[in-house]
């Protein structure tokens, strides 16, 4: 009978750790990639209780999944504000404009509204996507987009196709700058 030595246990542990990281990578990976159509959804925004995401077709859209409780999301807010101020109202060769749609995965409407005001998120498209399980983001819109971690961002072209997933600000700017008039 062969003995299980220390090196065998170490090898098994290494394989388990690698397996966990590989599983986590594929589990956390966004559901959609470049070239896929961004799914439509209907949600309430502050100005319209039955607003439809597809109403923004014809624009470049940065779809931002975030939470008022999410530290990395809050750190990115100044970059989003800067993008909005820089590109909203600009003329593009192939689009009517640029919009940000923020989908907040929250348990509390109060926290969501307070974060919008506190961080100066001035765009009109704010959606509250209530979740009961913040570990698995069981809310409707997050589920439709397969969101497993926050922040998650999709850059969508005027025809409704995803052209970037979780891009840093400078790459979003580079894509938008190519289309400016």
Secondary structure, 3 states (H helix, E strand, C coil): CCCCCHHHHHHHHHHHHHHHHHHHHHHHCCCCCCCCECCCCEEEECCEEEEEHHHHCCCEEEEEEECCCCHHHHHHHHHHHHHHHHHCCCCECCCCCEEEEEEEEECCHHHHHHHHHHCCCCCCEEEEEECCCCCCCCCHHHHHHCCCCCCEEEEECCCCEEEEECCCHHHHHHHHHHHEC
